[in-house]
Amino acid sequence: MSWSKPRGATVWWALTIIVALIFLFVASSDAIYEATSPPGPFQILLRKSYSIAAFAIIGFLFSGALEASNKSRPGFFTALAIAAYSLVIEIVQALVGSHEGLGWNAIDVACGFVGGYLGAGLERLRPKG
């Protein structure tokens, strides 16, 4: 994605916000949870893999938005920001009736950190131009 700086930053931020809101909705939907949770021994591994991939997408977009705004930060910063976003998701899920427990909440926030770090790293590999 190569746009002029002001327009490019606006597009990156818009994409980051839109995708983050979509993932927030997806994460708080029981119907989507049931549709994407096949029964079996690998259900938890599959769910955590989904979340890391989703957080990597958000981390990629967030890191790109920062760079397009001339506010580039280290991958660790993006990872912390995406972990905070994951914490918001956990709070919303608790408000709509999820009762995972603090241990699983912590694991989910850690998945946010890992995905955010991965996304930031992938964004840094993106050809600039």
N, C-alpha and C positions, 0 to 999 in steps of 0.2 A: 504494500500500500504506500504509494508515494504521492502525497498531495502537498500543496503549498502549506507552509507552517500554520497560519491561523485556521484555514479550512481543515487541514489535516488533523490538528489537535481537536477541533470540534467533533470531527467524525470519530476519532479514536475514543473520546470521552463518551459520545452518544452510544457507540457500540458497547463500551464497557458497562454503562448504566443499563442499557436495554437487556443485554445478555445476563447481567447480574440479577435483574428483576425477574427475568424468565426462569433462571435457575432457582431463585428464591421461591417462586410459585411452584415449580416442579418439586422442590424439596419438601414443601409443606402440603402436598396433595396426596391423600391416602389412595386415590384411584390410580395415580401414576406409580406410587410405591408398589401397589399390588401387581400392576401390569409389568413392572420391571424387576420383580423379585421372584425368580423361579425357585420352587422348593428344592431342597437338597443340601448336601454338605458344603457346597461352594457359594451359597447365597451371600454370606457375610463378605467373603473375599470379592465376589462380583460387585456388591454394593459399594465397598470401599474403593474398588478400582474405578467405578463410575464417578465417585465423588472426587477422587484425585484428578481424573481426566477433566471433569467440569471445572475444578479449581485451577487447573493448569490453563484452561481456556481463559478464565477470568484474569489469571496472573499475566498471561500473554497480553491481553487487551489493556490491562491496567498499566503494565510496564511500557507498552507502546504509547499509551495516552500521556504518561509522564514524559517520555522522550520527545514526543511531538510538541509538548508544551515547554520544552527546554528545562525540564525539572527531573532529569534522569536520576535514578537512585540505585543503590546496590540491590542485588537480588534478595538479600536478607530483608530489606525494607518492604519489598513487594510481598515476600512470604509472610511477614508479620501483618501486613494490611489484609491479605487474603485470609489469614487465620482469624482476624477480627471479623471479617465478613462471614466466615464459617460460624463464629460464635453468635452472630446475629441470627443466622439460620437456625442454630440450636435453640435460641430463645423463642423465635417464631414457632418452631415445631412444638416446643413445650406449651406455648400459649394455645395452639390448636389441638392439643391433646396427646402428644407423643410423651411416652414415659420410659425413655431409654435408660436413664440413670446417668450419674455424673461420670462414671468410667467411660461409657460409650460416647458421651458428649466430649470428653477430653480426646478420645481417639479421633472423633470426627473433626475437631479443631486442629489436631495434628495433621490430619489428611489435608486440611485447608492450607496449612503451612507448607507441607511437601508439594502439593499441587501448585501453590503460588510460586514457590522457588523454582520448580520445574518450568512453569510458564514464563517466568522472568528470564530464565536461561535460554529458552527457545526463542524468545523475542530478541535477545541479544545476538542470536545466530542469524536472524532475518537480514537478508541483504538490504542495505539502506541506499536510498537513492532517489 
